[in-house]
Structure formats: structure tokens, C-alpha cells
Amino acid sequence: MKYITSIWATLAIVVLGIILRVYDPSFLQQLRLTVFDQYITSIEETKSNDIVLLNISEETLGVHGQYPFPRQIYAQMISDLRNAGAGMIGFTIMYPEADRFGGDEVFASWIKDNGIILAQDADPSGRSDSAPYVGSAIFGTGDPLDWLIQYEGLVTNIPTLEAGAWGHGLVNAMPEIDGVARRIPLLSQINEQVYPSFSLETIRVMQNKPSYTIKVNDTGIEEIILRPFQIPTDVNGSVWLNPNIKFTEINYGSSELPNLMGKSVLIGLTASGLASQIPTPSGMKSAHSLQASAIQTIVDGTQITRPLWADILEIVSMIVGSILIVVAVYYLPIWISGTTFLILSSVVVGGFIYIWQSYSILLSPLSTLILYIITFTSAAFNNFYKQFVLRQQIKKQFETYLDPRQVYLLQKNPELLKLGGERREMTFLFMDICGFTPVSEHYKNKNDPEGLVLLINDFLDNMTKIIMNNGGTIDKYMGDCIMAFWNAPLDCPNHADMAVKSALEIEAKTDELRRKYSEQGLPPIKVGTGINTGTCIVGNMGSESRFDYSVIGDAVNLAARLEATAARGEYINCPTIISSFTMEQLTDFKPRPIGDIKVKGKEELIKIYAP
């Protein structure tokens, strides 16, 4: 437990948490994506004025019959869109095989010169190893092939159709660990060639640009430049989607097309059973809806980003905050450490949310908060355990000579016990058995030293209970003698009265025990008690390796001298002698003077009293 509850154990937890975050296992990725989903779904819903979705829906099937349609229908679709004033037209539907109805010639003639973008699909089982694509320029120190998502095959359209298209792009979404589409790779790598996405190609065609530029450095892809757009990307060339953009959707064939006023049109499947819907943070979406979201996000210039330094910032916040929490818990008061934990947690959560709301940068506070909580819990438990051990030590140290009620108060507030020495006014009591020699000889003659030990223990146990019940502290046992004091370590305002009360109860208990011991054939016993009040030094006395809670001072010595006088000589009938210093503080007792004595070590006479 010494090592488990040390500061090094907590620091080891911090290091383990940092290593885990750097390694970034799948469960942490999923937690982080869950946080990002909350961010993304909180974006205010907006309406697109640039893109229209044309759906091949259940209504379309009702008009045009069984799917797949003859290609002449797609040619008619292009004609209808041109008559309605459409801008660029993109098909997210694939045409990898020749039309069984022989409509490819007609469809190809309408693709040519009509601003058509066709879709491709990166797929390991794809039968094509190459396809038409637009070349790119590379700017920077890195190679994009080192960072782009790599695929082994392609699904392409028949050459007759692709020959006349203005653009060709991949409709793949970014593969996420939980299968939810949040990003689209603007570029992908297939057979060591760079292919653009459908959305990037659509923007290139809309801007009538011959190619685009990839800015890449040694840490990944930075951005894709397609004037006037500079598109920041993740290191693998992907962009985050805003699924809260709403588009005008038209079911083809259900009614006459409205005036599209030059808006780009993306055509896709929505009829049940024809194409799978794609899960997104905002629900299930169609493929052309995702591509439209990517295009609109880029056109609006409000991209959601997670730059390379996002991971670095999260890890740095984990390191700095956790160390501050460890320092606060181990070296500062508990209220400061708790406040530090709350402030750091609030700063991380509030700061990351502010960065999101102000700059659309995705930062997850979850890993940081988890580490903060674990670190604070570990450090706080360790401190609690150490405090518990300390209180148990205090209890163990004092339970042998303190009233249990006093021990309980010390456990609740260890500050009541000031380690070291402090000056205090206290009352001291010394008590021993007078005429102990005959008792000792009795057991010696019987060859029963064990019996003598039992007798002494029984006698001292009874007297100790009296002292402790009256709030006294047992300092030590010296053979058949007890040394006790009041007003330390806990305050006892009536310490003089409690000491005298204890002395009288000791006399009464001695009379009771005398009768009991007489029945056992033991010589009569009596006690002498000396009580004095004065100022002394009380505290833990001794060495670093061995110490006792005790008292030092002249007032202690005088109490011992009075005990040596009580119940002896001319004071044989005075089993309890108290000094004038104690008498002056008594409120519950009226002592009587019994004379003046001169004790060893003092020149002046001491007035003494009996209760």
C-alpha cells in the first residue's frame, strides 16, 4: 500500500493514460467520434441555394417502370434538366455494363457537351485497374501517396459514356471505425494514382478548372487548392460533412420540373431496395445527398476541420492538467485541489466548445476529462488513505492512555494534536500504592510472581478507568505508580476539579479493593496521590525513531513530590494532597489546609491541602 498510494503511482496512471491516448485504441476513437457527432448535429440547419437533388424514387419507378431503366430515359432526364435551366449535372449512379436496351449511344450523345459528371467507385473487387481522372499538381515537401486512403480496384462506367463526361469522381465515403459516414476523402489512391472524389470533380467542373493542387508536407496533406477555394483537409485528404444542410429534392417523373435557375443537380437513387442508405450523425442519407453536402460545405467556405495539431493540443492538455491536479492534491489543501480540478475541467470543456463554435475545429475533451477524473480520484484516494493511516496511528498512539471520547475527537480533527512541544497550563496527578513491599513479599513467599503481576494489572486497570472517565490522559506507568494529566491534548477548562474528582474516586475504589484483597489473604493496601497545577511543556518528546506524548516542567516535579508525601508520616491520614496552585482553581471542591512543606529541590515552603 505504501507504493500503491504514493505520488508515483498516480503519476504512473497519468503516463499510462497519455500512452493510451497516443496509441488511440478503437474504443477511444469511438468515444471521440460520439463527441464530434454532438458537435456536428448542433449545427444550425441551413438551406442550399446552389444544389438540387433529383431522386429516382418509388414515384419514378411508377412512371418509368422496372429498374434499371433503358439509358434513353437518362438522356431524357438530361434534356428535361437542360430545359428547366439546370447548371452542372452529376450522376451518382454507376453504369459499368452496356445497356441491354441499346440506349448507350443516345445517352452518350447527351452526356457530351452538357456538363455531366459521372461517378466511379473504389472497390477491392472492382474489375478496372484504371479510369479517367484529372491530373494534379503537388506543392510542398511530402508525397500524397504516403497519406491518401488506398484502394486496390475500381468500378467504372463503360468507355462510351465516360468519353464525353466533363468529370469523373469517386463516390466513396471515408471509412469510420463505427460505420457512420462523417467524412468524404476528396482524394484517394488507386494503383499509385491519385483520383478525385465526385464532390471535388463537381467543383472543378463548376469552376472550369483543368486540375487542382495538393499541398502536402511531412506530416500529411494540408489542403487542396482549387481556385478560388482553398480546402483544408485531414492528413489523409478527407473533409468533414455538414449533414444539416437541407436541399430541394425532386422526385423525377412525379411532376414537371420547376425552373432550376442554373443550380447544379445531383441525381441518385432513393427508391427502396435500389440503393442502401448511408448512416450519418443526422440519420440515414443517400449517396448523392452526402456528395451534395460536401460540395455545399466547400462552396460556403465553412468547412469543419480537425487539423494535425488537434491531437497534439488534446494530449498536451491531458499532460499539463493532470500534473497540475497531482500537485494540487498532494501539496495543497483539499478545497484548493478540488477547485483546481473543477477549473481545469471547465477550461478544457469550455475552451474546446468555444474553438468549435468560433472556428468549426473539432476537439474532444472526453479523453482529457476521463484522465482528469481518474487522476483526481487516484490522488484523492491516496491522500484519504494516508489521512486514514495517520488517524489510525494517532488512535493507536493515544488509545492506551486517552479516554476513547478524546481519541474520537482527535481522529475527527488531528490538528488538535500539535506535534512537538507547546506551553500549557495543566493539572498533574501522581498516584502509587503505599506499603507495596508487604504485598510483594506475600507473593514472593508463595513463589507466585505471576500473581503479583495480575494484582498490579487489576489495580492499575481500575484506577486508569477512573482517570480516563474523567477526561484525563495517562502519561505512563512506573511499576505501581500512575502519572496522569489534564488539559492536553484536548482542552479541559475544569482540569483542576477533574483531577481532584479522580483522586477521590481512586480513594473510594481503593477501599473497595482493599476489602476484596483482604478476603484473598493479602496485606492491606492504600494509595497516596499528589496533585499540582502549573504551566509546562507538553508534546511528543523523544527521538525521530521513538517518542512519547509527555510533559516537562517544574509543576510536574512538584506533583510527584506531593505524591511521595501523601499517606505517609504525619500525613498518613491524607491519602490525597493538593498544592495551593491547584486549590486556587477549584470550583467544585472546598479543600482544607493541612500545612506547609518543603519539598526536595525547592527553597520556599509549599502550602498543601486535602480535599
C-alpha positions, -999 to +999 in steps of 0.1 A: +000+000+000+029+023+006+038+022-031+003+019-044-008+051-026+024+071-034+025+101-058+045+079-082+015+055-085-007+084-096+020+097-120+022+062-134-016+063-141-011+097-159+017+083-180-004+052-188-033+074-198-011+095-221+003+064-238-032+050-243-043+083-259-012+083-282-019+047-292-056+057-296-074+023-294-107+018-311-129+025-281-112+059-276-118+067-313-155+058-309-159+079-278-142+108-297-165+104-327-195+104-304-184+138-291-179+150-327-215+138-335-228+160-308-209+190-322-220+183-358-257+177-350-257+210-331-250+230-363-280+252-373-299+238-402-294+257-434-310+256-469-289+252-500-294+276-528-268+260-551-277+223-554-309+204-561-312+166-556-331+147-583-343+114-569-351+082-587-378+073-562-408+050-559-428+075-578-402+075-606-405+037-608-442+041-610-439+063-641-410+047-660-413+010-649-388-015-639-353-006-628-326-004-643-341+020-669-332+020-705-304+046-710-327+066-732-345+077-700-313+092-686-309+110-719-344+123-715-336+133-679-306+154-691-329+170-717-355+178-692-330+193-668-315+215-695-350+227-704-355+235-667-324+257-666-301+233-646-264+240-642-239+212-638-255+177-637-239+149-617-249+112-618-240+093-586-254+062-604-229+038-619-231+023-655-205-004-655-223-026-681-237-019-715-274-012-717-294-043-726-319-020-743-293-005-766-296+031-752-259+038-746-255+057-779-283+081-771-272+086-735-236+092-746-247+118-770-265+137-743-235+134-719-213+151-743-213+189-741-239+190-714-216+195-683-221+159-670-201+144-641-201+107-637-194+086-606-168+060-600-164+036-571-132+025-554-137-012-545-112-040-540-134-063-561-137-038-589-126-051-623-109-020-635-074-010-626-076+025-640-101+051-651-103+086-665-091+112-640-078+147-639-041+152-631-030+172-601+000+194-591+018+188-558+030+216-536+052+210-505+077+186-491+056+154-489+042+128-511+004+125-511+006+088-519+021+083-484-011+096-468-041+090-491-065+061-484-055+033-507-079+010-527-070-020-548-096-017-576-122+004-594-157+001-606-161+024-636-186+033-663-184+019-698-160+039-720-187+050-744-203+071-716-171+082-698-156+096-730-180+125-731-182+133-694-167+166-681-156+150-649-153+116-631-151+112-594-153+086-566-184+084-545-168+066-516-173+079-481-145+079-455-144+046-437-150+051-400-145+027-372-182+026-363-195+026-399-211+061-397-202+084-426-188+117-413-162+125-439-155+121-476-120+117-489-115+143-516-086+123-530-079+086-530-050+064-541-056+035-565-027+017-581-004+046-572-026+071-590-045+099-573-082+100-581-105+129-571-139+125-553-172+131-570-177+163-550-142+177-558-147+169-595-181+187-595-165+218-580-136+217-605-161+214-634-183+242-619-151+264-618-140+253-653-105+244-639-082+220-657-068+205-625-062+211-588-032+215-565-024+193-534-005+210-506+013+183-486+041+183-460+059+157-440+030+153-416+002+148-441-020+166-466-027+202-456-052+214-481-064+211-517-063+242-538-089+248-565-092+285-570-109+304-556-112+276-529-085+266-505-099+235-489-083+224-456-083+186-451-074+160-426-039+144-431-054+118-454-071+143-477-107+140-463-132+167-453-159+166-426-195+167-438-222+191-425-253+168-426-276+196-415-277+213-449-311+208-465-316+205-503-345+209-525-354+173-535-374+165-566-388+130-575-382+126-612-413+119-632-438+129-605-444+164-620-429+189-644-395+202-633-395+237-619-372+265-631-338+255-616-322+289-623-287+275-630-285+253-599-263+222-601-283+189-600-271+157-584-290+125-595-292+095-572-313+065-561-337+067-532-363+040-541-364+012-516-342-018-525-323+000-552-295+015-531-285+013-494-290+044-473-258+056-456-258+062-418-247+097-407-248+116-374-281+131-385-297+099-397-297+078-429-287+097-461-285+088-498-252+088-516-260+119-537-271+137-505-236+132-490-219+144-521-241+175-522-233+182-485-195+180-493-199+204-523-221+229-504-197+229-474-167+237-497-186+263-517-198+280-484-162+281-471-173+269-437-155+236-435-155+215-404-118+207-397-096+187-374-061+198-381-030+179-372-024+200-341-058+189-327-044+156-314-013+174-300-034+200-282-056+173-266-025+153-254-008+185-241-040+194-222-040+159-207-004+161-196-004+197-182-038+194-165-031+160-149+002+172-135-014+203-120-041+181-104-015+158-089+005+187-075-027+204-061-040+172-044-007+162-029+007+196-018-023+219-014-054+220+009-083+198-002-105+227-012-078+242-034-072+208-051-109+203-057-112+238-071-082+232-093-098+200-107-131+218-114-114+249-130-092+227-153-121+206-164-142+237-171-114+254-190-109+223-212-146+217-219-154+254-223-123+261-244-128+232-268-165+241-272-155+278-278-130+267-305-157+246-322-183+274-321-159+300-333-137+282-358-155+248-366-125+229-353-132+195-338-116+190-304-127+163-280-124+170-242-135+134-234-101+117-231-088+147-211-118+147-187-115+109-182-078+112-173-085+142-151-112+123-132-090+092-128-060+112-117-080+133-092-097+101-079-064+083-075-046+112-059-076+120-036-079+083-026-042+082-018-044+113+003-075+099+020-058+066+027-027+084+041-050+105+063-068+073+074-035+057+083-024+088+101-056+088+121-052+052+129-017+059+141-030+087+163-057+064+176-032+036+183-008+060+200-034+076+223-059+048+229-036+033+255-037+065+277-067+086+265-104+085+270-120+069+239-140+101+235-108+121+233-094+097+208-126+101+187-122+139+187-085+136+177-095+114+148-120+139+136-096+168+140-059+157+141-049+194+143-060+193+180-028+173+185+001+197+179+032+176+173+063+189+191+060+209+223+037+237+234+033+256+266+001+249+285-014+252+320-023+218+332-031+197+363-009+167+371-017+136+392+007+111+406-006+080+424+011+049+438+004+021+463+018+029+498+033-001+516+037-021+485+066-041+500+045-064+522+023-072+492+053-080+471+068-102+499+034-120+502+037-132+466+074-139+469+068-162+499+042-180+478+066-182+449+039-166+427+054-136+408+027-141+382+000-135+409+017-102+418+016-091+381-022-100+380-028-080+411-009-049+399-027-051+365-061-054+381-054-024+404-040-002+377-068-011+353-094+001+379-076+034+385-069+040+348-106+037+341-114+064+367-088+088+353-099+083+317-136+085+325-128+120+340-111+131+308-075+126+320-046+114+299-024+086+312+012+096+306+029+065+319+030+036+344+060+033+367+057+000+385+027+005+408+026+043+401+004+061+376+013+096+361-017+114+345-026+149+334-055+171+323-059+198+297-039+181+270-040+172+242-076+183+244-089+214+262-103+207+297-113+241+313-120+225+347-088+204+348-081+211+385-116+199+395-114+167+373-081+158+388-093+161+424-125+142+415-104+114+401-083+113+433-114+110+455-128+082+433-094+065+435-096+066+473-131+051+472-121+024+448-090+016+468-112+010+499-134-014+478-104-033+465-088-034+500-118-054+512-116-077+482-079-083+485-082-089+523-106-117+516-078-132+495-054-130+524-034-101+511-019-074+534-040-041+534-032-016+507-036+021+505-027+048+480-011+082+480-019+108+455-003+141+447-019+169+426-005+201+413-014+227+387+010+248+367+025+256+333+046+231+315+057+220+280+036+192+266+040+174+233+058+145+216+091+141+233+120+118+223+138+110+191+128+107+155+126+069+158+110+067+193+089+093+211+062+096+237+035+122+243+046+136+276+051+167+298+082+185+311+083+212+337+087+221+374+049+218+380+052+181+371+080+176+396+060+192+424+031+168+418+055+139+421+069+153+454+034+157+468+026+121+459+057+109+479+043+128+509+007+117+508-005+089+532+029+088+548+044+101+581+025+130+597+002+130+566-007+093+569-044+102+571-042+124+540-042+100+510-046+129+486-025+161+488-031+190+465-010+222+461-021+258+467-018+262+429-045+236+423-066+248+453-068+283+437-086+269+406-111+246+423-147+254+419-164+222+429-144+214+460-135+232+493-101+218+503-088+222+538-052+234+546-030+207+562+003+226+565+034+238+548+061+215+535+095+220+519+100+196+490+133+185+476+147+209+450+127+239+463+137+266+489+103+280+496+076+263+516+046+250+497+011+252+512-007+219+509-043+210+511-065+179+514-099+177+497 
